């Protein structure tokens, strides 16, 4: 009888062994919202596609959503992380919202001032119209702040028009505005149309960009998930910095860029990416100071109230000690 039972079980065991690999534990669902499909955010789809998220026990879902509703969704627990880290800083400074910025993809502001062909210098834009994402936002404030270096009064010499990303380049091309603060994708398209690059904000001010935030509650309730999320993103960050072809391929799929534009974007911006998802305290302080100035907030905001890079630092240290390579 025993031999008969064994003969029946053996084929079953063999069949199980031949099945495709199955996860030995349930994956943690993590929802992240991104404000756009810009280059600095390709580490998210890349971390998912390459299996880095799964290696950390995470099933990642990515949703593109504007900053304000994304912050509301994270606060409500409908989303777990947001790529609108700058918006999170504003919410912390203005209303003491329970956000923490936990990752910074770049250490430069990825905004370019691009003007119509007849202009070749910043000072020539006096009394002209400039398209921006929002009048009372960080980027136009930075433009106002650096204007005196060029002999201009940032509060009087420009007229800012708030236009969404898809309309700024169109307004510039049609002549509805004289210049615009553009993203990397818009920048190259504008240059191809004969527009002129006047200024790069990333070289004018020391601030972070492409920042990721979550809530204090999420960090406290799910520290292991937060840590795994950071490890997966840092793996993708290392891959992007080391493998141009993989990064370009992801840009073409995620951002919808053609190969030439993907190559130009990568070559022009990869130098702005952080090595470990962290920016120094000077940059963190500058971020908060600008937010306070933009919104006339007198109260000082401690760095530790708005930032928590401990997970990124720990993940980076672990990957380095393990000699992890893409």
N, C-alpha and C positions, 0 to 999 in steps of 0.2 A: 504493500500500500504506500509506504514511504517513497519508494522509487517512482511510483506512478504520480504522486503529488509533486515531486521534484521535477519530473519531466514536464508537468503542466506549467509550473512556475517559471522554469528556466527561459522558455521563449518569451514570456511576459517581461522578465528582467532584461533580456536582450533588447526587446522592443523599446523599453523605457530608456535604456542607455543610448539607443540610436536616435532618440528624439532630439530636435534642436535644443540648444542651451536654453534653459528656462531660469528666470530670476528666482533665487532662493528666498527672497523677501519682497514684500510689497514696496513699490517706489513711493516716495513722498511727492505729492503733487505740488508744484510751485508755479504760481502765476506771476508773470512780470509784464509790465506795461512800458512801452517805449514811445517817446514823443515823435519819432521819425525812423526812417530806415537809412539813416546816415552812416557813414563809414565807421565812426567810433562805436556803433552799436552792433557791428557784425560779429563781435565775440559771443553774442547770445545765440544766434542760429548756429554758429560754428561749434559752440560748446555742446549743443544738442545733436547736431549732425555727426560729429566725431565720436559721440558716445561718452563724452566727459561727464555730462550730467548724470547719465545712467550709472557710470562708474561710482558716482558719489551717492547713489540711491535716490536720484531725483528724476521725476517726469516733468519736464519744463514745457509750459505753454506761454507763447509770446503774443501779446496784443498791442497794436499800435493805437495810441490814444493821446489826445491833447493833454497838456500839463495839468490844468485845473481838475478836470474829471478824473485823471489818473491818481492824483493825490487824494481826492475824495474816496476813490475806490480802495486805495490802500488803507486809509483810515477806517473805512467801513469793514475791512477784512475780506473784501471781494477780490482784491489783488494783494500780492505779497511784497513785491518790490516794484519800484518805479525808476525809469531812466531820467525822470525830471528832477534830478538832484538839486538844481538851482532853485526850482520852485519849492522844494522841501525846505531849503535854507530860509526862503522868504517866509514860509509858514511858521518856522521856528522863531525867527526874529520878530515877526509881527504878533503872533498869537501864542507863542510857546507850545506849538504843536509837537506831539511826541514822535518826531522823525529823527533818524540818524542817517547821515551820509556814510556809506560803508565801502564805497569803491569809486575811484576816479580813473577813467580810461585815458584821458590826456591831461597835460599840465599847461595847456595853452587854449585860449579862447578861439574857437574855430569860426571866426567871422571876418569877412573881408569887405572893405568899402570899395565898391566898384562903381565907376562913373561913366557917363556917356562919352563918346570919342573926343568931343571938343575940350574936355577937362583933363588936365595932366597933373594937377597938384591939389592937395587938400584945401589950401587957402582959396583956390578958385571956386570952391563950393559955397562961399559966403552968400547968404540970402537965397540959397537953393533948396529944393525939396529932396528929402532923403527917405527912402522906403525902409521901414524896420518891421520886425515882427510885432512889436507893441511899443507904444510911446513910453509908458512907465515901466520899462524892463531894463535889465542889466546892460545889454549891449549898447543901446543908444546912450545910456548914462556914461558908459566908458568913453564913448565918442565925445561926449560933452567934456569929460574930465581931461582928456588929452588935447582938446582943441586949443587951449592957450599956448601950448608948445609950438603951434603953427600960426600964432597971431590971430586966433579966432576966439569969439565968445560963444561957448557951446550952448548957452541959454538964450541967445538972441540971434545968432547968425544962421540958424538952420530952421527949416520947417520939417518936422518928422511926420510921416504918414504911416499909420499902422496897416500893414498888408500881410496876409498869410504867405507862407513860403512859395506856393505855386503862382502867386500873382506879382511878386516883387520883380522878377525878371521881366515879365510881360510889361509891367509899368515902366521899367527902365528902357526897354526896347521901343516902346511907343512914344516915349518922351513925356509921359505923365509925371515922371520924377526925373531928377537930374543924376541921382546916385542911389545906391542901395546897399545895406548891410546884408551880404549874401552868405549862404552856406557853401561848403566845398563844391557840391554838385552844381549849384547855381553859378558859382564863380567861374568854373571852366566853360559852361555854356555861354555865359556873358562874354568872356574873353574871345570865344570863337565867333561871336557876333560883332566883334570890333570894339567892345567896351574896354575901359582901362582900369587896371587895379591901382588904387590910390593908397590904400593903407591896409595892413594886416593887424588886427587887434591883438593877436597872440604874441606879437613882439613888442607891443606897447604897454601891456599890463600883465601882472603875474597872477593868474587865476586858473582854476581848474575848469574842466569841461567834460561832458559825457559822464556825469556823476550818477551814481545809483544810491537810492535811499530805501529804507524800510522803517517800520515803527519800533519803538521801544518794546511794545508788547510782543511783537513777532520775535525779536531777538531773545527776549526773556523766555518765551514759551518754546522756541525751537532753535536753540543755539547750535545743535548738531547739523540741522538743515542749513542754517545760515553759513556755517563753516564749510559744508560740502558745496554749497552754491558758490562760495568764494573760490574754493579749490578748482572747480570746473571752469569758472570764468578766467582764472589766472592761467590755467592750462591753455585756454583758447587765446588769451592775450600773448602768451609766449609763442604760440604757433603763428599768430598774425605777424609778429615782429620778425620771425625767422623764415617764414615761407611766403614769399610774394605771390606765387602762383595760386596757392590755396586761398589766400586772402582775396585775390582778384576774382577767383571763381565764386567765392561766397558773395562778394559785392555784386557780381553780375546776376546772381540768383535772388539775393535778398533785396538789393537796392534797385535792381533793374537797369544797371549801367551796362553800356557796351564795353567791349574789351579795352578799347583805347582810353575811354574815360576812367575805367577802373584802374588802369595802369597809371594814368596821370594823378588820380586821387591818391593811390597808394604811395607813389614816389614823393608826392608833395606833402603828405601828412603823416607818414609813418614815424617820422622823427618827433612828433608831438606826443606819441603814446608813452605812458608811464611804464616803468619796468616791472612794477609789482602792484599796480592798482592803488598806490598811495601817493599823496602830495604832501609836501612838508608843511610845518606849522605856519610859516610865513604866508604860504599860499592860502591855507585855510583861513587865516586871519584876514587876508585881503578879500577873500570871498565874502566874509561876514561884514567887513567894513563897507564894502560897496553896496551890499543889500541894505544896510542901515542907512547909508547916505541916500540911496534911491528912494526909500520909503520914509525918510525923515524920522528914523527911530533913534531916540536918544539913549535908550538903555543898552548897555554893553551886553553882548552875547558871548558867554564863555565858549571856547572851542569845543570842549568836551560835551557841551550841551547839544551841539549840532553834528559832531563827527564821531565815528567809532571805526577806526581802521584796524582794530585789533584782530579781526577775523582775517582780513586780507594779509596782514603781516604774518600771522601764524601760518596761514596756508602757503604763503610764499616761502617761509622758512622750511616748512615740511617738504615742499617740492624740491627745494634746493638741496636739502640734506639727503633726500632720496635720489638725487641726481636725475630727476625726471626730465625727459626731453620729448618734444613732440614726435 
